[in-house]
């Protein structure tokens, strides 16, 4: 009879131990200033295949995507300092970079160094995926995806912000992938909100918010009791 109670109790205690080590960092990134209006991508509409795929929608550039309460989308928020000397196994999650309606989706994504991700063509015509990293140790790639549903799996070995993806067939198709040394990062949603979770010990860290056009700001945070919040404000850069 005693064993019947010991096993559930041990399992419950293990669950408590796991949850106690998990941290959550969240907040919002806001944009100060009025960004230039996004431009309609005329070349997309002029292309027979891409124009047909977007017949009911006007497709614009995505340099500054601003949502509710000046929230800035597509901003990377990550732990920049405070984990020196620590190494982290790549996450088993496999993010997806899709080509849909002659646009990369998402426009901004993030992966861990060594983490696999999928590149997919969801369109019924050919795209070309040309990734051009600059950091030593990261290998670029350039391949065609001729068929709808084709998927290629890739990874980058070294940390690097803003690895550029392009399509040689449709030159307006651009996306960026951030590669991080640790798993503590997130990309803001359409309203500038972010949350990242993981086994981040209580302590003090430097967190950076990085946007491809608005630049970067850092902030010191303290994770206490597994929780921390941090709000960031970036400014529109002169064109």
Sine and cosine of phi, psi and omega as CSV:
sin_phi,cos_phi,sin_psi,cos_psi,sin_omega,cos_omega
0.00,0.00,-0.58,0.82,-0.03,-1.00
-0.90,0.43,-0.65,0.76,-0.03,-1.00
-0.89,0.45,-0.53,0.85,-0.01,-1.00
-0.89,0.45,-0.49,0.87,-0.02,-1.00
-1.00,-0.03,-0.46,0.89,-0.04,-1.00
-0.92,0.38,-0.69,0.73,-0.07,-1.00
-0.90,0.44,-0.76,0.65,0.06,-1.00
-0.87,0.50,-0.60,0.80,-0.01,-1.00
-0.91,0.42,-0.67,0.74,0.02,-1.00
-0.90,0.44,-0.66,0.75,0.02,-1.00
-0.90,0.44,-0.65,0.76,0.01,-1.00
-0.90,0.43,-0.67,0.75,0.00,-1.00
-0.91,0.40,-0.59,0.81,0.05,-1.00
-0.90,0.43,-0.65,0.76,0.02,-1.00
-0.90,0.43,-0.63,0.78,0.04,-1.00
-0.90,0.45,-0.67,0.75,-0.01,-1.00
-0.89,0.46,-0.66,0.75,0.01,-1.00
-0.90,0.43,-0.73,0.68,-0.04,-1.00
-0.92,0.39,-0.51,0.86,-0.02,-1.00
-0.93,0.37,-0.46,0.89,-0.03,-1.00
-1.00,0.03,-0.20,0.98,-0.03,-1.00
-0.99,0.13,0.73,-0.68,0.02,-1.00
-0.91,-0.41,0.35,-0.94,0.04,-1.00
-0.69,-0.72,0.84,-0.55,0.07,-1.00
-0.89,-0.45,0.77,-0.63,-0.08,-1.00
-0.57,-0.82,0.19,-0.98,0.03,-1.00
0.29,-0.96,-0.40,-0.92,-0.08,-1.00
-0.59,-0.81,0.59,-0.81,0.12,-0.99
-0.94,-0.35,0.81,-0.59,-0.02,-1.00
-0.91,-0.42,0.41,-0.91,0.03,-1.00
-0.93,-0.36,0.78,-0.62,0.07,-1.00
-0.99,-0.16,0.77,-0.64,-0.02,-1.00
0.97,-0.24,0.17,-0.99,-0.02,-1.00
-0.96,-0.27,0.92,-0.40,-0.01,-1.00
-0.96,0.27,0.38,-0.93,0.09,-1.00
-0.89,0.45,0.54,-0.84,-0.01,-1.00
-0.89,0.46,0.60,-0.80,0.07,-1.00
-0.93,0.36,0.53,-0.85,-0.08,-1.00
-0.97,-0.24,0.63,-0.78,0.11,-0.99
-0.90,0.43,0.64,-0.77,-0.03,-1.00
-1.00,0.00,1.00,-0.06,-0.10,-1.00
-0.90,0.43,-0.61,0.79,-0.03,-1.00
-0.89,0.46,-0.55,0.84,0.04,-1.00
-0.90,0.44,-0.72,0.69,-0.01,-1.00
-0.91,0.41,-0.50,0.87,-0.04,-1.00
-0.98,0.22,-0.38,0.93,0.02,-1.00
-0.96,0.28,0.77,-0.64,-0.08,-1.00
-0.84,0.54,-0.74,0.68,-0.02,-1.00
-0.94,0.33,-0.73,0.68,-0.06,-1.00
-0.94,0.34,-0.61,0.79,0.05,-1.00
-0.89,0.46,-0.65,0.76,0.04,-1.00
-0.91,0.41,-0.63,0.77,-0.01,-1.00
-0.92,0.38,-0.34,0.94,-0.02,-1.00
-0.84,-0.55,0.56,0.83,-0.09,-1.00
-0.86,0.51,-0.51,0.86,-0.09,-1.00
-0.99,-0.17,0.11,0.99,-0.09,-1.00
-0.67,-0.75,0.55,-0.84,0.14,-0.99
-1.00,-0.08,0.85,-0.53,-0.06,-1.00
-0.98,-0.18,0.78,-0.63,-0.06,-1.00
-0.86,-0.50,0.22,-0.98,0.12,-0.99
-0.91,0.42,0.23,-0.97,-0.08,-1.00
-0.73,-0.68,0.68,0.73,-0.05,-1.00
-0.93,0.37,-0.73,0.68,0.09,-1.00
-0.79,-0.62,0.95,-0.33,0.06,-1.00
-0.96,-0.28,0.93,-0.36,-0.12,-0.99
-0.90,-0.44,0.76,-0.65,-0.03,-1.00
-0.93,-0.37,-0.55,-0.84,-0.07,-1.00
-0.88,0.48,0.64,-0.77,0.06,-1.00
0.81,0.59,0.65,0.76,0.05,-1.00
0.89,0.46,0.35,0.94,0.03,-1.00
-0.91,0.42,0.73,-0.69,-0.07,-1.00
-0.98,-0.20,0.91,-0.41,0.03,-1.00
-0.97,0.25,0.18,-0.98,0.15,-0.99
0.88,0.48,0.53,0.85,0.03,-1.00
-0.95,-0.30,0.77,-0.64,0.07,-1.00
-0.99,0.14,0.76,-0.65,0.12,-0.99
-0.85,-0.53,0.81,-0.59,-0.11,-0.99
-0.46,-0.89,0.37,-0.93,0.09,-1.00
-0.97,0.23,0.91,-0.42,-0.07,-1.00
-1.00,-0.07,-0.62,0.78,-0.02,-1.00
-0.68,-0.73,0.45,-0.89,0.03,-1.00
0.88,-0.47,-0.08,1.00,-0.01,-1.00
-0.86,-0.52,0.34,0.94,-0.04,-1.00
-0.85,0.53,0.67,-0.74,0.01,-1.00
1.00,0.06,-0.14,0.99,0.00,-1.00
-0.99,-0.17,0.57,-0.82,0.07,-1.00
-0.86,-0.51,0.47,-0.88,-0.07,-1.00
-0.71,-0.70,0.78,-0.63,0.07,-1.00
-0.90,0.44,0.61,-0.79,0.02,-1.00
-0.86,0.51,0.61,-0.79,0.04,-1.00
-0.89,0.46,0.54,-0.84,0.04,-1.00
-0.99,0.14,-0.23,0.97,0.07,-1.00
-0.89,0.46,0.55,-0.83,-0.03,-1.00
-0.84,-0.55,1.00,-0.08,0.00,-1.00
-0.89,0.46,0.34,-0.94,-0.02,-1.00
-0.88,-0.47,0.77,-0.64,0.20,-0.98
-0.94,-0.35,0.91,-0.42,-0.12,-0.99
-0.96,-0.29,0.42,-0.91,0.15,-0.99
-0.90,-0.44,0.94,-0.35,-0.15,-0.99
-0.62,-0.78,0.83,-0.56,-0.04,-1.00
0.90,0.44,0.52,0.86,0.02,-1.00
0.89,0.45,0.55,0.84,0.12,-0.99
-0.66,-0.75,0.53,-0.85,0.15,-0.99
-0.98,0.20,0.69,-0.72,0.08,-1.00
-0.74,-0.68,0.85,-0.52,0.01,1.00
-0.99,0.16,0.27,-0.96,0.06,-1.00
-0.93,0.36,-0.66,0.75,0.04,-1.00
-0.84,-0.55,0.77,-0.63,0.07,-1.00
-0.64,-0.76,0.16,-0.99,-0.04,-1.00
-0.59,-0.80,0.61,-0.79,0.03,-1.00
-0.66,-0.75,0.24,-0.97,0.08,-1.00
-1.00,-0.01,0.52,-0.85,0.08,-1.00
-0.82,0.57,0.78,-0.62,-0.03,-1.00
1.00,0.04,-0.15,0.99,-0.02,-1.00
-0.99,0.16,0.75,-0.66,0.03,-1.00
-0.97,0.25,0.55,-0.83,0.12,-0.99
-0.63,-0.78,0.43,-0.90,-0.02,-1.00
-0.98,-0.20,0.63,-0.78,0.14,-0.99
-0.90,-0.43,0.84,-0.55,-0.14,-0.99
-0.83,-0.56,0.54,-0.84,0.18,-0.98
-0.95,-0.31,0.93,-0.38,0.04,-1.00
-0.99,-0.11,-0.03,1.00,0.01,-1.00
-1.00,-0.01,0.40,-0.92,-0.06,-1.00
-1.00,0.00,0.50,0.86,0.04,-1.00
-0.45,-0.89,0.15,-0.99,-0.20,-0.98
-0.97,0.22,0.65,-0.76,0.24,-0.97
-0.83,-0.55,0.25,-0.97,0.05,-1.00
-0.79,-0.62,0.73,-0.68,-0.05,-1.00
-0.95,-0.32,0.92,-0.40,-0.06,-1.00
-0.84,-0.55,0.98,-0.21,0.00,-1.00
-0.98,-0.18,0.76,-0.65,-0.10,-0.99
-0.79,-0.61,0.97,0.26,0.08,-1.00
-0.93,0.38,0.36,-0.93,0.00,-1.00
-0.89,-0.45,-0.35,0.94,-0.05,-1.00
-0.94,0.34,0.64,-0.77,0.07,-1.00
-0.87,0.49,0.74,-0.67,-0.01,-1.00
0.99,-0.17,-0.21,0.98,0.07,-1.00
-0.98,-0.18,0.81,-0.59,-0.03,-1.00
-0.99,-0.11,0.77,-0.64,0.09,-1.00
-0.97,0.24,0.17,-0.99,0.08,-1.00
-0.48,-0.87,0.41,-0.91,-0.07,-1.00
-0.48,-0.88,0.96,-0.29,-0.05,-1.00
-0.58,-0.81,0.39,-0.92,0.03,-1.00
-1.00,-0.06,0.56,-0.83,0.17,-0.99
-0.83,-0.55,0.98,-0.19,-0.17,-0.99
-1.00,0.06,-0.38,0.92,-0.16,-0.99
-0.87,-0.50,0.54,-0.84,0.08,-1.00
-0.88,0.48,0.74,-0.67,0.01,-1.00
1.00,-0.05,-0.11,0.99,0.02,-1.00
-0.91,0.40,0.69,-0.73,-0.01,-1.00
-0.76,-0.65,0.73,-0.69,0.14,-0.99
-0.85,-0.53,0.69,-0.73,-0.02,-1.00
-0.98,-0.20,0.74,-0.67,-0.06,-1.00
-0.68,-0.73,0.13,-0.99,0.08,-1.00
-0.34,-0.94,0.42,-0.91,0.14,-0.99
-0.90,-0.43,0.64,-0.77,-0.12,-0.99
-1.00,0.03,-0.39,0.92,-0.12,-0.99
-0.83,-0.56,0.46,-0.89,0.03,-1.00
-0.92,0.40,0.66,-0.75,0.02,-1.00
-0.22,-0.97,0.76,-0.65,0.04,-1.00
-1.00,0.00,0.72,-0.69,0.15,-0.99
0.96,0.28,0.74,0.68,0.13,-0.99
-0.93,0.38,0.83,-0.56,-0.11,-0.99
-1.00,0.08,0.75,-0.66,0.14,-0.99
-0.93,-0.36,0.67,-0.74,0.05,-1.00
-0.63,-0.77,0.23,-0.97,0.10,-1.00
-0.87,-0.49,0.86,-0.51,-0.01,-1.00
-0.95,0.31,-0.30,0.95,0.03,-1.00
-0.99,0.12,-0.63,0.78,-0.05,-1.00
-0.81,-0.58,1.00,-0.05,-0.20,-0.98
-0.91,0.41,-0.27,0.96,0.07,-1.00
-0.98,0.20,-0.22,0.97,-0.02,-1.00
-0.98,0.22,0.97,-0.25,-0.02,-1.00
-0.75,-0.66,0.61,-0.79,0.14,-0.99
-0.53,-0.85,0.26,-0.96,0.01,-1.00
-0.74,-0.68,0.65,-0.76,0.04,-1.00
-0.86,-0.51,0.83,-0.56,0.08,-1.00
-1.00,-0.02,0.70,-0.72,0.00,-1.00
-0.89,-0.45,0.84,-0.54,-0.13,-0.99
-0.91,-0.42,0.47,-0.88,0.02,-1.00
-0.97,0.25,-0.49,0.87,-0.06,-1.00
-0.85,-0.53,0.20,-0.98,-0.06,-1.00
-1.00,-0.01,0.18,0.98,-0.10,-0.99
-0.99,-0.15,1.00,0.10,-0.04,-1.00
-0.35,-0.94,0.27,-0.96,0.09,-1.00
-0.35,-0.94,0.38,-0.93,0.12,-0.99
-0.95,-0.33,0.74,-0.67,-0.07,-1.00
-0.90,0.45,0.52,-0.86,0.03,-1.00
-0.99,0.14,-0.17,-0.98,-0.11,-0.99
-0.89,0.45,-0.34,0.94,0.01,-1.00
-0.94,-0.33,0.24,0.97,0.08,-1.00
0.99,0.10,0.13,0.99,-0.02,-1.00
-1.00,0.04,0.50,-0.87,0.03,-1.00
-0.55,-0.83,0.42,-0.91,0.14,-0.99
-0.48,-0.88,0.75,-0.67,0.21,-0.98
-0.76,-0.65,0.56,-0.83,-0.08,-1.00
-0.79,-0.61,0.34,-0.94,0.06,-1.00
0.37,-0.93,-0.06,-1.00,-0.04,-1.00
-0.99,0.11,0.90,0.44,0.02,-1.00
-1.00,-0.09,0.93,-0.38,-0.07,-1.00
-0.90,0.45,0.46,-0.89,0.14,-0.99
-0.81,0.58,0.64,-0.77,-0.01,-1.00
0.41,-0.91,-0.08,-1.00,-0.04,-1.00
-0.98,-0.22,0.66,-0.75,-0.06,-1.00
-0.61,-0.79,0.40,-0.92,0.19,-0.98
-0.99,-0.17,0.83,-0.56,0.00,-1.00
-0.91,-0.41,0.68,-0.74,-0.01,-1.00
-0.89,-0.45,0.63,-0.78,0.19,-0.98
-0.95,-0.31,0.86,-0.51,-0.10,-1.00
-0.82,-0.57,0.80,-0.60,0.02,-1.00
-0.82,-0.58,0.64,-0.77,-0.11,-0.99
-0.88,0.47,-0.47,0.88,0.00,-1.00
-0.96,-0.29,-0.63,0.77,-0.10,-0.99
-1.00,0.07,-0.13,0.99,0.04,-1.00
1.00,0.03,-0.50,-0.87,-0.14,-0.99
-0.66,-0.75,0.53,-0.85,0.18,-0.98
-0.70,-0.72,0.51,-0.86,0.04,-1.00
-0.87,-0.49,0.31,-0.95,-0.02,-1.00
-0.47,-0.88,0.62,-0.79,0.10,-1.00
-1.00,0.07,0.76,-0.65,0.04,-1.00
-0.81,-0.59,0.31,-0.95,0.13,-0.99
-0.79,-0.61,0.88,-0.48,0.11,-0.99
-0.99,0.13,0.86,-0.51,-0.07,-1.00
-0.70,-0.71,0.81,-0.59,-0.07,-1.00
0.89,0.46,0.46,0.89,0.02,-1.00
0.98,0.20,0.21,0.98,-0.06,-1.00
-0.71,-0.70,0.54,-0.84,0.16,-0.99
-0.34,-0.94,0.52,-0.85,0.09,-1.00
-0.79,-0.62,0.51,-0.86,0.02,-1.00
-0.45,-0.89,0.81,-0.59,0.07,-1.00
-0.96,-0.28,0.62,-0.79,-0.03,-1.00
-0.79,-0.61,0.52,-0.85,0.11,-0.99
-0.80,-0.60,0.84,-0.55,0.10,-1.00
-0.94,-0.33,0.39,-0.92,-0.05,-1.00
-0.89,-0.45,0.52,-0.85,0.08,-1.00
-0.89,0.46,0.76,-0.65,0.01,-1.00
-1.00,0.04,0.57,-0.82,0.06,-1.00
-0.88,0.47,0.67,-0.75,-0.03,-1.00
-1.00,0.08,0.00,0.00,0.00,0.00
